[in-house]
Amino acid sequence: MNQTYTIKFIHRINEDGSIDSICRDCFVTIATGRSRLELAPQEQQHTCEPMTIQRYEGYKKLAVR
């Protein structure tokens, strides 16, 4: 059985040791916590806002020109 996994969130470690969870689709920091386990509930509940995605797509088009 082939399974494909995608990494939806990037984790950034801050100077104070806290961890930010950043969505790879809309680039919004959705949570900050002390451990990756602490971030999991917010990551599971996250839904990208369509307006944020549209805004990002518009920026990408401008950058290509």
Secondary structure as UniProt FT lines:
FT   STRAND          9..13
FT   TURN            15..16
FT   STRAND          19..23
FT   TURN            24..26
FT   STRAND          29..33
FT   HELIX           36..45
FT   HELIX           50..64
//
